Amino acid sequence: MLMSVKEMRGHLFVARDGEIGKVNDLYFDDDQWTVRYLVDKTGFLGRQVLIAPVAITEINNDQEMIRVNLTREQIEDSPPLDREKPLSRDLETKIIEHYRWPAYLGGADALSEAGYTQSAAPHPLSWSVKRTIARDPDYEGPNLHSSVNVIGYKIATNNGDLGAVEDLLVDDKTWEIRYLLIETQKAMNSKKILIDPEWIDWISWKQKRVSVSMDREKIKGCPKFDMSLPIPREYEKMLYEHYECKAYWDRQ
């Protein structure tokens, strides 16, 4: 099932021994467009820590709750996230060592090495490899980015701007970002449409712009998204047929 990143913000984290903060953000990998960490704002002096999807055992959107296979103490003692600084590899290493999580670059075998199985970790990290998306030539920052920051980025097409990113829709099984929800140029005929990250060919973190390798009118003419989740497969089929692109379920 697909989940809205906007709607996930505020979901309560429930550890093995009680409640421990709320979802404040999600960090994703801009090469694979996969969520790597959820940000837990614990409530203790506004302290924020990272929790990987591999620790999640249940997501209940009706109750706005996420259960994790961790204790409150483990989360409270986790290295804190400094939102004023880029997410560094050094901090990731400290967090992974603290929880004894598999490093997501280590491959699927690392799950079992860390004591996780498919039954114990129903929301594992995704190991799929996608193409590299071009970035600013002089960009030297991390490839993990805040979903909150990306919302609002402008969408550029082959022949002009289209609108802005309004939300990200995430697969709750693989944690891959399946679609960017786009609000077309605000006018009387504006509408909400979906873009597959596979179609992104360039992204500028400095200019806050995402470039899609498609014609502007082609995108504007796609089937309107009515904001209903889960998304009917028939709608998805119409979407990919309109764009004349292979659907994500055929790319596995």
C-alpha positions as CSV (number, residue, x, y, z in Angstrom):
1,M,0.0,0.0,0.0
2,L,1.1,3.5,-0.7
3,M,1.4,6.1,2.1
4,S,1.5,9.8,2.0
5,V,4.6,11.3,3.6
6,K,2.6,14.4,4.6
7,E,0.0,12.2,6.4
8,M,2.7,10.1,8.1
9,R,4.1,13.2,9.8
10,G,2.7,13.1,13.3
11,H,2.2,9.3,13.5
12,L,3.1,8.1,17.0
13,F,6.1,5.8,17.5
14,V,5.3,3.0,19.9
15,A,8.3,1.1,21.2
16,R,8.1,-2.4,22.9
17,D,7.6,-0.7,26.2
18,G,5.5,2.4,25.4
19,E,5.1,5.5,23.3
20,I,8.2,7.4,22.3
21,G,7.7,10.5,20.1
22,K,6.2,11.2,16.7
23,V,7.3,11.0,13.0
24,N,8.7,14.4,12.1
25,D,10.3,13.7,8.7
26,L,11.7,10.9,6.4
27,Y,15.1,10.8,4.8
28,F,15.4,9.2,1.4
29,D,18.2,8.2,-0.9
30,D,18.1,10.2,-4.1
31,D,19.8,7.5,-6.2
32,Q,17.3,4.8,-5.4
33,W,14.5,7.0,-4.2
34,T,14.0,4.9,-1.1
35,V,13.3,5.9,2.4
36,R,16.3,5.1,4.6
37,Y,15.2,6.7,7.9
38,L,12.2,8.1,9.7
39,V,12.9,11.0,12.1
40,D,11.5,10.5,15.6
41,K,10.9,13.7,17.5
42,T,11.0,12.2,21.0
43,G,9.6,15.1,22.9
44,F,12.6,15.2,25.3
45,L,13.7,18.8,24.7
46,G,12.8,18.5,21.1
47,R,15.5,15.8,20.6
48,Q,15.3,14.0,17.2
49,V,16.7,10.6,16.3
50,L,16.7,8.3,13.3
51,I,14.8,5.0,13.0
52,A,15.3,2.8,10.0
53,P,12.3,1.0,8.4
54,V,14.0,-2.4,9.3
55,A,12.9,-1.7,12.9
56,I,9.2,-1.3,12.0
57,T,6.9,-4.1,12.9
58,E,3.5,-2.5,12.3
59,I,2.0,0.6,10.6
60,N,-1.6,1.5,11.6
61,N,-2.7,4.6,9.6
62,D,-6.2,4.5,11.1
63,Q,-4.7,5.0,14.6
64,E,-1.8,7.1,13.3
65,M,0.7,4.8,14.9
66,I,4.0,3.0,14.0
67,R,5.3,0.1,16.2
68,V,9.0,-0.5,16.3
69,N,11.0,-3.5,17.6
70,L,13.0,-1.2,19.9
71,T,12.9,-0.2,23.6
72,R,12.3,3.4,24.7
73,E,15.8,3.3,26.2
74,Q,17.4,2.3,22.9
75,I,15.7,5.2,21.2
76,E,16.5,7.7,23.9
77,D,20.2,6.7,23.9
78,S,20.5,6.8,20.1
79,P,22.9,9.4,18.7
80,P,20.8,12.6,18.1
81,L,20.2,14.2,14.7
82,D,21.3,17.8,14.2
83,R,18.8,19.3,11.7
84,E,21.1,22.2,11.1
85,K,23.8,20.0,9.5
86,P,23.7,17.5,6.5
87,L,23.2,13.9,7.5
88,S,26.7,12.6,7.6
89,R,28.0,9.1,7.0
90,D,29.7,9.3,10.4
91,L,26.4,9.8,12.1
92,E,24.8,6.9,10.1
93,T,27.6,4.6,11.2
94,K,27.1,5.5,14.8
95,I,23.4,4.9,14.6
96,I,23.8,1.6,12.8
97,E,26.3,0.5,15.4
98,H,24.1,1.6,18.2
99,Y,21.1,-0.5,17.0
100,R,23.2,-3.2,15.4
101,W,21.3,-2.6,12.2
102,P,22.5,-3.8,8.8
103,A,24.2,-1.0,6.8
104,Y,21.9,-0.5,3.8
105,L,24.9,-0.5,1.4
106,G,26.0,-3.9,2.7
107,G,23.4,-5.9,0.8
108,A,20.4,-8.1,1.8
109,D,22.6,-10.7,3.6
110,A,23.4,-8.1,6.2
111,L,19.8,-8.4,7.5
112,S,20.3,-12.0,8.7
113,E,23.8,-11.1,10.0
114,A,22.2,-8.6,12.3
115,G,19.6,-11.1,13.5
116,Y,16.7,-9.9,11.3
117,T,14.5,-12.1,9.2
118,Q,11.6,-11.4,6.9
119,S,9.1,-12.3,9.6
120,A,10.9,-10.1,12.2
121,A,11.4,-7.2,9.8
122,P,8.3,-7.0,7.5
123,H,9.4,-3.6,6.3
124,P,13.0,-4.2,5.2
125,L,15.2,-1.8,3.4
126,S,15.0,-1.9,-0.3
127,W,18.1,-3.3,-2.1
128,S,17.1,-2.5,-5.7
129,V,19.5,-0.5,-7.7
130,K,18.3,2.3,-10.0
131,R,20.1,4.7,-12.4
132,T,22.0,7.6,-11.1
133,I,20.2,11.0,-11.4
134,A,22.3,14.0,-12.5
135,R,22.8,16.7,-9.9
136,D,24.5,20.1,-9.7
137,P,28.1,19.7,-11.1
138,D,29.6,21.1,-7.9
139,Y,27.3,19.4,-5.5
140,E,29.3,17.6,-2.8
141,G,26.6,17.0,-0.2
142,P,25.1,13.8,1.0
143,N,22.7,11.7,-1.1
144,L,20.2,11.4,1.8
145,H,17.6,14.2,1.8
146,S,14.7,15.4,3.9
147,S,11.2,14.7,2.4
148,V,10.0,17.8,4.1
149,N,12.5,20.0,2.3
150,V,11.7,18.4,-1.1
151,I,8.0,19.3,-0.8
152,G,7.6,22.6,-2.7
153,Y,10.4,21.9,-5.2
154,K,9.6,23.2,-8.7
155,I,9.0,20.7,-11.5
156,A,10.8,21.4,-14.9
157,T,9.9,19.6,-18.1
158,N,11.5,19.4,-21.6
159,N,9.7,22.6,-22.5
160,G,8.9,24.6,-19.4
161,D,7.9,24.5,-15.7
162,L,4.8,22.6,-14.7
163,G,4.2,23.0,-11.0
164,A,5.6,21.9,-7.7
165,V,6.0,18.8,-5.5
166,E,3.1,18.6,-3.1
167,D,3.7,15.2,-1.5
168,L,5.6,11.9,-1.8
169,L,3.9,8.5,-1.9
170,V,5.8,5.7,-0.3
171,D,5.4,1.9,-0.7
172,D,5.0,0.5,2.9
173,K,6.6,-2.8,2.0
174,T,9.8,-1.8,0.2
175,W,9.9,1.9,1.4
176,E,10.5,3.0,-2.2
177,I,9.0,6.4,-3.2
178,R,6.6,5.3,-5.9
179,Y,5.3,8.7,-7.0
180,L,5.8,12.4,-6.5
181,L,2.4,14.1,-6.2
182,I,2.5,17.3,-8.3
183,E,0.2,20.3,-8.1
184,T,0.3,21.9,-11.6
185,Q,0.5,25.7,-12.0
186,K,-2.0,27.2,-9.7
187,A,-4.8,28.5,-11.9
188,M,-8.4,27.7,-12.6
189,N,-7.5,24.5,-14.5
190,S,-4.8,23.2,-12.1
191,K,-4.9,19.6,-11.0
192,K,-3.0,17.0,-9.1
193,I,-0.9,14.4,-11.0
194,L,1.6,11.6,-10.3
195,I,5.2,11.4,-11.5
196,D,7.3,8.2,-11.2
197,P,10.8,9.0,-9.9
198,E,12.1,6.8,-12.7
199,W,11.3,9.7,-15.1
200,I,13.5,12.2,-13.2
201,D,16.7,13.0,-15.1
202,W,18.1,15.9,-13.1
203,I,17.7,17.4,-9.7
204,S,19.2,20.6,-8.2
205,W,19.3,20.8,-4.5
206,K,20.6,24.4,-4.8
207,Q,17.9,25.6,-7.1
208,K,15.2,23.4,-5.5
209,R,14.1,22.0,-8.9
210,V,13.4,18.6,-10.3
211,S,13.6,18.0,-14.0
212,V,11.4,15.4,-15.7
213,S,12.4,14.1,-19.2
214,M,8.9,14.6,-20.7
215,D,6.9,17.1,-22.6
216,R,4.9,19.6,-20.4
217,E,1.7,19.1,-22.3
218,K,2.1,15.3,-22.1
219,I,2.3,15.5,-18.3
220,K,-0.6,18.0,-18.1
221,G,-2.8,15.6,-20.1
222,C,-2.3,12.6,-17.8
223,P,-5.2,11.2,-15.8
224,K,-6.1,13.4,-12.9
225,F,-5.3,11.9,-9.5
226,D,-8.3,12.1,-7.1
227,M,-6.2,11.8,-3.9
228,S,-7.7,8.4,-3.0
229,L,-5.4,5.8,-1.3
230,P,-4.9,3.0,-2.0
231,I,-4.5,3.9,-5.6
232,P,-6.6,1.5,-7.9
233,R,-4.3,-0.6,-10.1
234,E,-6.6,0.4,-13.1
235,Y,-5.7,4.0,-12.5
236,E,-2.0,3.1,-12.4
237,K,-2.3,1.2,-15.7
238,M,-4.0,4.2,-17.3
239,L,-1.2,6.4,-16.0
240,Y,1.6,4.3,-17.5
241,E,-0.2,3.8,-20.7
242,H,-0.7,7.6,-21.1
243,Y,3.1,8.1,-20.6
244,E,3.9,5.1,-22.7
245,C,6.3,3.9,-20.0
246,K,6.9,0.6,-18.3
247,A,5.1,0.3,-15.0
248,Y,7.2,-0.1,-11.8
249,W,5.7,-3.6,-11.2
250,D,7.1,-4.7,-14.6
251,R,10.6,-3.3,-13.8
252,Q,11.1,-5.6,-10.7
